[in-house]
C-alpha cells in the first residue's frame, strides 16, 4: 500500500476504536461486562491501547491470523443488543471462533455462545478491607477501584493503618495512592474527606481506619459487614495470628498476601479449586511461587518434570537496607541499591503446596538485585520427555493464548525486552521465548514477573474466587 493508503487505514481503525470506547464503557458500568482481546483487557483503556491489544493477538498467534477492530466492533454491538450481563467477554476469541464455526449469522452465533449470561441478574457486592497500605496494599486499591464496574463485585470500603506522626496523615495516604515512582500516576481522581476520615477515589468512598491491632476494630460501626479482609502487613503468617481479624465485628474471611503457615497456600489458576466456603483464612503464597507454579504445571502435565533448580533474580524489597546496617537476615543488611545479594527463597519448596506432585523435586535460591521492581525466575529442569526449543515455546505460547492458565502465563518473543518492559504486567509470569534453552530432556526457561503488580493481580483473582464473583469467561472453551 502507498503511504496515503497506510495512513488512511490507520485513521479508519482509529475511528472504529474511538466508537468502541463508549460501548465498552457502557457495558462495563451498566452491566458489569468486562471486555478483552485475547486476554488483554480493553475497558477503561485508550484508543491506542485497544489497537495495540488487537496487534498483540496477531503477533502472538502462530498463523498470524489478522484481527482488526473492524472484526470485533460488530461483536461488541451484538453483545450490547443481546443484553449480556455479569460476564467476561473476549471479543477476539469470539471473532476467531465465529470464523471457524459460525454459519455466517453473527447474532445467532453469539446468542448461542452467550446464552448463559443474557439477562443475567445483579448480585450483591462484597465489602473489602485492606489491612495495611504498603506496596501491595496500594496496588490492590488501584485494582479494586479500577474494577468496581457496576458495583456488583468487590467494593473497597476501608483501609486500616497505624496513625502516623504527621498531622496531614490522610493527605500523605492519598498522595501515596495518587503517585507511584514505579507504576506511575493513579488513573482518576482522589479527594480527601476530612469530615468523614475517608478518601474518595473515582467515586469510591474509602474509610481510613487507624488501629494498632485487628481485634480492636468494629467494622459494623462503619457500615461494613461480612467483609473480606486482605492482610498486606505480613506481620501475622499463621492461623492463630491471622484469626485476630476474625474477632473483629463485620469480618467474614481473611486473605494473607504472603506465604502462610498452617493455612492453604493458593496459586490462582492451579489449586484454586481447593478453596471452600469453610476456609476462613487463606494465603495467596508469594510472588515468586505465583510466577513459577503455573509454568511448572503446564510443563509437568505435558512433559513431566523429573527435578530441577529455580534461581530467582529478584528486585530489592522494603525489608532490605538502603545502606549497610544491622539486619537479622544474612547479607540483607548490605546496601540494596549497590549490591547483588545472595539470599534464600522458599519458593521452590512452596511449589509443593500448590503442586504436590513436585514435592522434593526442586531446589531454589535467590539473588536480590538493585532494581525496584520486576524479577526473573530461571527454571533449570530435567524433563521426562525430550523436546525441542520450538516445540516447547509453541506449547507455552499457545498456553498464553488459549489455556485455562491464560491469565497466569504470558509470552514474549521480543529480542529487545528488558525488565522495565514488564512493569504493569497482569500475568503471574511471562515466558521469554527467545531465551529458552532446550537440549533433549533438559530445558532452561526464563520467566519475567512484575513481583508487585502481577502478584497483586493474582491476589485480586483470589479475592474474586473467595467472594464468588469471578465473571464467567466467554468463549468458555479453547478454540
VEXDREN-2710 file (C-alpha; in Angstrom, 1 decimal):
% VEXDREN-2710
k/r/px/py/pz
1/UNK/0.0/0.0/0.0
2/UNK/1.0/3.6/-0.6
3/UNK/1.8/5.9/2.3
4/UNK/-1.6/7.6/1.8
5/UNK/-3.4/4.2/2.0
6/UNK/-1.5/3.1/5.1
7/UNK/-2.4/6.4/6.9
8/UNK/-6.0/6.2/5.7
9/UNK/-6.2/2.6/7.0
10/UNK/-4.8/3.8/10.4
11/UNK/-7.4/6.6/10.6
12/UNK/-10.2/4.2/9.8
13/UNK/-9.1/1.8/12.5
14/UNK/-8.6/4.6/14.9
15/UNK/-12.1/5.9/14.3
16/UNK/-13.6/2.4/14.8
17/UNK/-11.7/2.1/18.1
18/UNK/-13.0/5.5/19.2
19/UNK/-16.5/4.2/18.6
20/UNK/-15.7/1.2/20.7
21/UNK/-14.8/3.2/23.8
22/UNK/-18.3/4.4/24.9
23/UNK/-19.7/1.0/24.0
24/UNK/-17.1/-0.9/26.1
25/UNK/-17.6/1.6/28.9
26/UNK/-21.4/1.3/29.0
27/UNK/-21.2/-2.5/29.0
28/UNK/-18.9/-2.3/32.0
29/UNK/-20.7/0.4/34.0
30/UNK/-24.2/-0.7/33.4
31/UNK/-24.0/-4.5/33.1
32/UNK/-20.7/-5.5/34.7
33/UNK/-19.3/-6.9/31.4
34/UNK/-15.5/-6.9/31.1
35/UNK/-14.2/-6.9/27.6
36/UNK/-10.9/-8.3/26.4
37/UNK/-9.0/-9.1/23.2
38/UNK/-7.2/-12.4/23.7
39/UNK/-6.9/-11.8/27.4
40/UNK/-5.9/-8.1/27.1
41/UNK/-8.5/-6.0/29.0
42/UNK/-9.8/-3.1/26.9
43/UNK/-12.3/-1.5/29.3
44/UNK/-11.0/1.8/30.7
45/UNK/-8.3/1.8/28.0
46/UNK/-7.3/4.4/25.4
47/UNK/-7.9/4.1/21.7
48/UNK/-4.3/3.3/21.2
49/UNK/-4.4/0.6/23.9
50/UNK/-7.3/-1.0/22.1
51/UNK/-5.5/-1.0/18.8
52/UNK/-2.4/-2.4/20.5
53/UNK/-4.4/-5.2/22.0
54/UNK/-5.5/-6.3/18.5
55/UNK/-2.0/-6.1/17.2
56/UNK/-0.7/-8.2/20.1
57/UNK/-3.1/-11.0/19.1
58/UNK/-1.9/-11.0/15.5
59/UNK/1.8/-11.1/16.6
60/UNK/1.3/-13.9/19.1
61/UNK/-0.9/-16.2/17.0
62/UNK/1.2/-18.8/15.2
63/UNK/-0.6/-18.4/11.9
64/UNK/-0.7/-14.6/12.4
65/UNK/-4.4/-14.6/11.6
66/UNK/-5.5/-10.9/11.1
67/UNK/-7.7/-9.5/13.8
68/UNK/-9.0/-6.0/13.4
69/UNK/-11.2/-3.6/15.2
70/UNK/-13.5/-3.8/12.2
71/UNK/-14.0/-7.5/13.1
72/UNK/-14.5/-7.1/16.8
73/UNK/-16.8/-4.0/16.7
74/UNK/-19.8/-5.9/15.4
75/UNK/-19.3/-8.4/18.2
76/UNK/-19.5/-5.6/20.8
77/UNK/-22.6/-4.2/19.2
78/UNK/-24.3/-7.6/19.3
79/UNK/-23.2/-8.2/22.9
80/UNK/-24.8/-4.9/23.8
81/UNK/-28.0/-5.7/21.9
82/UNK/-28.4/-9.1/23.4
83/UNK/-28.4/-7.8/27.0
84/UNK/-25.4/-9.7/28.2
85/UNK/-24.5/-9.0/31.8
86/UNK/-22.1/-10.1/34.5
87/UNK/-19.6/-11.7/32.2
88/UNK/-16.0/-11.5/30.8
89/UNK/-16.3/-11.4/27.0
90/UNK/-13.2/-12.0/24.9
91/UNK/-14.2/-10.4/21.6
92/UNK/-11.0/-11.5/19.9
93/UNK/-11.6/-15.2/20.6
94/UNK/-15.2/-14.9/19.7
95/UNK/-14.3/-13.5/16.3
96/UNK/-11.9/-16.3/15.6
97/UNK/-14.3/-18.9/16.8
98/UNK/-17.1/-17.4/14.6
99/UNK/-14.8/-17.6/11.6
100/UNK/-14.1/-21.3/12.3
101/UNK/-17.5/-22.5/13.5
102/UNK/-20.1/-19.8/12.6
103/UNK/-22.6/-20.2/9.8
104/UNK/-22.5/-16.5/8.8
105/UNK/-25.1/-15.3/11.2
106/UNK/-23.1/-13.5/13.9
107/UNK/-26.1/-12.6/16.1
108/UNK/-27.4/-16.2/16.2
109/UNK/-23.9/-17.5/16.9
110/UNK/-23.4/-15.1/19.8
111/UNK/-26.9/-15.8/21.2
112/UNK/-25.9/-19.4/21.4
113/UNK/-22.4/-18.8/22.8
114/UNK/-23.6/-16.3/25.4
115/UNK/-27.0/-17.8/26.3
116/UNK/-26.0/-18.3/30.0
117/UNK/-25.3/-14.6/30.6
118/UNK/-28.0/-12.9/28.5
119/UNK/-30.1/-11.0/31.1
120/UNK/-28.0/-12.3/34.0
121/UNK/-29.3/-10.9/37.3
122/UNK/-27.4/-8.5/39.5
123/UNK/-25.6/-9.7/42.6
124/UNK/-24.8/-8.1/46.0
125/UNK/-21.3/-6.7/46.3
126/UNK/-18.7/-7.9/48.8
127/UNK/-17.1/-5.5/51.2
128/UNK/-13.3/-5.5/51.1
129/UNK/-11.0/-4.1/53.8
130/UNK/-7.2/-3.6/53.1
131/UNK/-5.3/-4.1/56.4
132/UNK/-2.1/-2.3/55.6
133/UNK/-1.4/0.2/52.8
134/UNK/2.1/-0.6/51.6
135/UNK/3.3/-1.6/48.1
136/UNK/0.8/-4.4/47.7
137/UNK/-2.0/-2.7/49.6
138/UNK/-1.9/0.4/47.3
139/UNK/-1.8/-1.7/44.1
140/UNK/-4.7/-3.7/45.3
141/UNK/-6.6/-0.5/46.0
142/UNK/-5.9/0.6/42.4
143/UNK/-7.1/-2.7/41.1
144/UNK/-10.3/-2.7/43.2
145/UNK/-11.1/0.9/42.2
146/UNK/-10.4/0.1/38.5
147/UNK/-12.6/-3.0/38.6
148/UNK/-15.5/-1.6/40.5
149/UNK/-17.6/-1.7/37.3
150/UNK/-21.3/-1.6/38.0
151/UNK/-20.6/-2.1/41.8
152/UNK/-21.8/-5.7/41.8
153/UNK/-18.5/-7.4/42.7
154/UNK/-15.8/-6.3/45.1
155/UNK/-16.1/-2.9/46.9
156/UNK/-13.2/-1.4/48.7
157/UNK/-14.8/0.0/51.8
158/UNK/-11.8/0.7/54.1
159/UNK/-8.1/0.7/54.7
160/UNK/-6.6/0.1/58.1
161/UNK/-3.3/1.7/59.0
162/UNK/-1.4/2.8/62.1
163/UNK/-1.7/6.5/62.9
164/UNK/1.3/8.4/61.7
165/UNK/3.1/11.2/63.4
166/UNK/2.2/13.8/60.9
167/UNK/-1.0/16.0/61.2
168/UNK/-1.7/15.5/57.5
169/UNK/-1.8/11.7/57.6
170/UNK/-4.8/11.5/55.2
171/UNK/-3.1/13.7/52.6
172/UNK/0.0/11.5/52.8
173/UNK/-2.0/8.3/52.3
174/UNK/-3.8/9.9/49.4
175/UNK/-0.5/11.1/47.8
176/UNK/1.0/7.6/48.0
177/UNK/-2.0/6.3/46.2
178/UNK/-2.0/9.1/43.7
179/UNK/1.7/8.8/42.7
180/UNK/4.0/5.9/42.4
181/UNK/7.6/6.0/41.2
182/UNK/7.4/2.6/39.6
183/UNK/3.8/2.2/38.5
184/UNK/3.0/5.8/37.5
185/UNK/0.1/8.0/38.4
186/UNK/-3.3/6.8/39.6
187/UNK/-5.8/6.8/36.7
188/UNK/-8.5/9.0/38.1
189/UNK/-9.2/11.5/40.8
190/UNK/-8.6/11.3/44.6
191/UNK/-10.1/13.6/47.2
192/UNK/-9.5/13.7/50.9
193/UNK/-12.7/13.9/53.0
194/UNK/-11.5/15.1/56.5
195/UNK/-15.0/15.2/58.0
196/UNK/-15.6/11.5/57.4
197/UNK/-12.0/10.5/57.6
198/UNK/-12.0/9.0/54.1
199/UNK/-10.5/9.0/50.7
200/UNK/-12.8/9.3/47.7
201/UNK/-11.2/7.7/44.6
202/UNK/-13.2/7.6/41.4
203/UNK/-16.4/7.8/43.4
204/UNK/-15.4/5.1/45.8
205/UNK/-15.7/6.2/49.4
206/UNK/-12.8/4.5/51.3
207/UNK/-12.8/4.9/55.1
208/UNK/-9.4/5.3/56.7
209/UNK/-9.4/3.4/60.0
210/UNK/-6.5/3.9/62.4
211/UNK/-5.8/0.9/64.6
212/UNK/-2.9/-0.9/66.2
213/UNK/-4.5/-4.4/66.3
214/UNK/-7.1/-6.2/64.2
215/UNK/-9.3/-7.3/67.0
216/UNK/-9.9/-3.8/68.3
217/UNK/-12.0/-2.7/65.3
218/UNK/-15.8/-2.9/64.9
219/UNK/-16.3/-2.6/61.2
220/UNK/-20.1/-2.5/61.6
221/UNK/-19.7/1.0/63.0
222/UNK/-18.6/2.0/59.5
223/UNK/-21.4/0.1/57.8
224/UNK/-19.2/-2.8/56.8
225/UNK/-20.4/-6.3/57.1
226/UNK/-19.3/-9.8/56.1
227/UNK/-16.1/-8.3/54.9
228/UNK/-13.1/-9.9/53.2
229/UNK/-10.0/-8.6/55.0
230/UNK/-6.8/-8.6/53.0
231/UNK/-3.8/-8.5/55.3
232/UNK/-0.9/-6.9/53.5
233/UNK/1.3/-6.3/56.5
234/UNK/3.0/-9.8/56.7
235/UNK/3.1/-9.3/60.5
236/UNK/0.9/-12.5/61.0
237/UNK/1.7/-15.5/58.9
238/UNK/-0.1/-18.4/60.8
239/UNK/-3.7/-19.2/61.6
240/UNK/-3.5/-18.1/65.2
241/UNK/-2.2/-14.6/64.3
242/UNK/-4.5/-14.1/61.3
243/UNK/-7.5/-15.2/63.4
244/UNK/-7.3/-11.9/65.2
245/UNK/-9.0/-10.4/62.2
246/UNK/-12.0/-12.8/62.6
247/UNK/-12.5/-11.5/66.2
248/UNK/-13.5/-8.1/64.8
249/UNK/-17.2/-7.5/64.1
250/UNK/-18.1/-7.4/60.5
251/UNK/-15.3/-9.8/59.2
252/UNK/-16.1/-13.0/57.3
253/UNK/-12.8/-14.1/55.8
254/UNK/-9.1/-13.3/55.7
255/UNK/-6.6/-13.4/52.9
256/UNK/-2.9/-13.1/53.5
257/UNK/-0.7/-11.6/50.8
258/UNK/2.4/-13.7/51.8
259/UNK/3.2/-17.3/52.3
260/UNK/1.1/-18.7/55.1
261/UNK/1.9/-21.3/57.8
262/UNK/-0.8/-23.9/58.6
263/UNK/-3.2/-22.4/56.1
264/UNK/-3.9/-23.2/52.5
265/UNK/-1.5/-21.5/50.1
266/UNK/-3.3/-20.8/46.9
267/UNK/-1.9/-20.1/43.4
268/UNK/-4.8/-19.0/41.2
269/UNK/-5.2/-21.0/38.1
270/UNK/-3.5/-24.0/39.7
271/UNK/-5.1/-25.1/43.0
272/UNK/-7.9/-22.5/43.4
273/UNK/-10.3/-25.4/43.3
274/UNK/-9.1/-26.2/46.9
275/UNK/-10.9/-23.1/48.2
276/UNK/-14.1/-24.0/50.1
277/UNK/-16.7/-21.9/51.8
278/UNK/-15.4/-23.3/55.1
279/UNK/-12.0/-21.7/54.6
280/UNK/-11.9/-18.6/56.8
281/UNK/-8.2/-17.9/56.4
282/UNK/-6.2/-18.4/53.2
283/UNK/-2.8/-17.3/51.8
284/UNK/-2.0/-16.1/48.3
285/UNK/1.5/-17.6/48.6
286/UNK/4.5/-15.5/47.3
287/UNK/5.1/-13.5/44.1
288/UNK/7.7/-16.0/43.0
289/UNK/5.6/-19.0/43.8
290/UNK/2.8/-17.5/41.7
291/UNK/5.2/-16.8/38.8
292/UNK/6.7/-20.3/38.5
293/UNK/3.9/-22.7/39.6
294/UNK/1.6/-22.1/36.5
295/UNK/4.5/-22.7/34.1
296/UNK/5.7/-25.7/36.1
297/UNK/2.2/-27.2/36.0
298/UNK/1.9/-26.8/32.2
299/UNK/5.4/-28.4/31.8
300/UNK/4.7/-31.2/34.2
301/UNK/1.3/-32.0/32.6
302/UNK/2.8/-32.1/29.1
303/UNK/6.5/-33.3/29.5
304/UNK/6.8/-34.4/33.1
305/UNK/9.3/-32.7/35.5
306/UNK/11.9/-35.1/37.0
307/UNK/13.8/-32.5/39.0
308/UNK/15.3/-29.0/38.7
309/UNK/16.6/-25.8/40.2
310/UNK/14.9/-22.4/40.5
311/UNK/17.1/-19.4/40.6
312/UNK/15.3/-16.1/41.3
313/UNK/16.8/-12.8/40.2
314/UNK/14.6/-10.6/42.4
315/UNK/14.3/-6.8/42.8
316/UNK/15.2/-5.4/46.2
317/UNK/12.3/-5.0/48.7
318/UNK/11.5/-2.9/51.7
319/UNK/13.0/-5.5/54.1
320/UNK/16.5/-4.7/52.9
321/UNK/18.6/-1.8/54.0
322/UNK/19.3/1.2/51.8
323/UNK/22.8/1.5/53.2
324/UNK/24.9/-1.0/55.2
325/UNK/23.3/-1.5/58.6
326/UNK/22.2/-4.2/61.0
327/UNK/19.8/-6.8/59.7
328/UNK/18.6/-10.0/61.3
329/UNK/19.0/-11.8/57.9
330/UNK/22.3/-12.8/56.4
331/UNK/23.5/-10.4/53.7
332/UNK/20.3/-8.4/53.6
333/UNK/21.9/-5.7/55.8
334/UNK/24.1/-4.6/52.9
335/UNK/23.1/-1.6/50.7
336/UNK/20.2/-2.8/48.4
337/UNK/20.8/-0.2/45.8
338/UNK/24.5/-1.0/45.4
339/UNK/24.8/-4.8/45.6
340/UNK/23.6/-8.1/44.2
341/UNK/22.7/-10.0/47.4
342/UNK/22.5/-13.8/47.6
343/UNK/19.7/-14.8/49.9
344/UNK/17.3/-17.7/50.4
345/UNK/13.9/-18.2/48.9
346/UNK/11.2/-20.6/50.0
347/UNK/9.5/-20.6/46.6
348/UNK/11.0/-23.9/45.3
349/UNK/9.7/-25.8/48.4
350/UNK/6.4/-23.8/48.4
351/UNK/5.7/-25.2/44.9
352/UNK/4.6/-28.5/46.5
353/UNK/1.8/-26.7/48.4
354/UNK/0.1/-26.0/45.1
355/UNK/1.6/-28.9/43.1
356/UNK/2.1/-31.8/45.5
357/UNK/3.4/-34.0/42.6
358/UNK/6.6/-31.8/42.5
359/UNK/7.3/-32.2/46.2
360/UNK/11.1/-32.7/46.8
361/UNK/11.9/-32.3/43.1
362/UNK/13.1/-28.7/43.2
363/UNK/15.8/-26.6/44.9
364/UNK/16.0/-22.9/44.9
365/UNK/18.0/-19.8/45.7
366/UNK/17.6/-16.0/45.1
367/UNK/19.7/-13.1/44.2
368/UNK/18.4/-9.6/45.1
369/UNK/19.5/-7.0/42.6
370/UNK/19.5/-3.2/42.5
371/UNK/16.2/-2.6/40.6
372/UNK/13.0/-1.5/42.3
373/UNK/10.5/-3.9/40.5
374/UNK/10.2/-6.8/38.1
375/UNK/12.1/-10.0/38.8
376/UNK/13.0/-13.2/36.9
377/UNK/12.8/-16.9/37.7
378/UNK/15.2/-19.2/35.9
379/UNK/13.9/-22.7/35.7
380/UNK/16.6/-25.3/35.0
381/UNK/14.7/-28.5/34.6
382/UNK/15.1/-32.2/33.7
383/UNK/12.0/-33.5/31.9
384/UNK/10.6/-37.0/31.4
385/UNK/10.1/-36.4/27.7
386/UNK/12.7/-35.0/25.3
387/UNK/11.6/-31.9/23.3
388/UNK/12.9/-29.1/21.2
389/UNK/13.0/-25.3/21.7
390/UNK/10.4/-24.7/19.0
391/UNK/8.0/-27.3/20.4
392/UNK/8.4/-26.1/24.0
393/UNK/7.9/-22.4/23.0
394/UNK/4.9/-23.2/20.8
395/UNK/3.4/-25.1/23.7
396/UNK/3.9/-22.2/26.1
397/UNK/2.8/-19.5/23.6
398/UNK/-0.4/-21.5/23.0
399/UNK/-0.9/-21.7/26.8
400/UNK/-0.7/-17.9/27.0
401/UNK/-3.4/-17.5/24.4
402/UNK/-5.8/-20.4/24.8
403/UNK/-5.3/-22.4/28.0
404/UNK/-7.0/-22.3/31.4
405/UNK/-3.9/-20.6/32.6
406/UNK/-4.1/-17.7/30.1
407/UNK/-4.4/-15.2/32.9
408/UNK/-1.4/-16.5/34.7
409/UNK/1.0/-17.2/31.8
410/UNK/2.1/-14.6/29.3
411/UNK/4.7/-15.0/26.5
412/UNK/7.3/-12.6/25.0
413/UNK/9.1/-13.0/21.7
414/UNK/10.7/-9.6/21.7
415/UNK/14.5/-9.6/21.1
416/UNK/14.8/-6.2/22.9
417/UNK/12.8/-7.0/26.0
418/UNK/14.3/-6.0/29.4
419/UNK/12.9/-5.8/32.9
420/UNK/11.2/-2.4/32.7
421/UNK/9.1/-3.6/29.8
422/UNK/7.2/-5.9/32.2
423/UNK/6.2/-3.2/34.7
424/UNK/2.4/-3.4/34.9
425/UNK/2.2/-7.0/33.5
426/UNK/-1.0/-8.6/34.8
427/UNK/0.3/-12.1/34.3
428/UNK/1.8/-14.1/37.1
429/UNK/4.8/-14.8/34.9
430/UNK/5.9/-14.0/31.3
431/UNK/8.0/-16.6/29.5
432/UNK/10.8/-15.1/27.5
433/UNK/10.7/-17.4/24.5
434/UNK/13.9/-16.2/22.8
435/UNK/15.9/-17.1/25.9
436/UNK/14.6/-20.7/26.1
437/UNK/17.3/-23.4/26.0
438/UNK/16.5/-27.0/25.2
439/UNK/18.8/-30.0/25.0
440/UNK/16.8/-33.2/24.8
441/UNK/15.3/-33.8/28.2
442/UNK/16.9/-30.7/29.7
443/UNK/15.5/-27.2/29.4
444/UNK/16.2/-23.8/30.9
445/UNK/13.3/-21.3/30.9
446/UNK/13.4/-17.6/31.8
447/UNK/10.2/-16.2/33.3
448/UNK/9.8/-12.5/34.0
449/UNK/7.3/-11.3/36.6
450/UNK/6.2/-8.0/38.0
451/UNK/6.6/-9.0/41.6
452/UNK/4.3/-6.2/42.7
453/UNK/1.6/-5.7/40.2
454/UNK/1.5/-9.1/38.6
455/UNK/1.3/-10.6/42.1
456/UNK/-1.4/-8.1/43.1
457/UNK/-3.5/-9.3/40.1
458/UNK/-3.2/-12.8/41.3
459/UNK/-4.4/-11.7/44.8
460/UNK/-7.3/-9.9/43.2
461/UNK/-8.3/-13.0/41.3
462/UNK/-8.2/-14.9/44.5
463/UNK/-10.4/-12.3/46.2
464/UNK/-12.9/-12.8/43.4
465/UNK/-12.9/-16.5/43.9
466/UNK/-13.4/-16.2/47.6
467/UNK/-16.3/-13.8/47.1
468/UNK/-17.8/-16.0/44.3
469/UNK/-17.7/-13.0/41.9
470/UNK/-15.3/-14.3/39.3
471/UNK/-17.0/-13.4/36.0
472/UNK/-17.7/-16.4/33.7
473/UNK/-15.5/-16.1/30.6
474/UNK/-16.7/-16.4/27.1
475/UNK/-16.0/-18.3/24.9
476/UNK/-15.6/-20.8/27.7
477/UNK/-13.7/-23.4/25.7
478/UNK/-10.4/-23.4/23.9
479/UNK/-10.6/-22.6/20.2
END
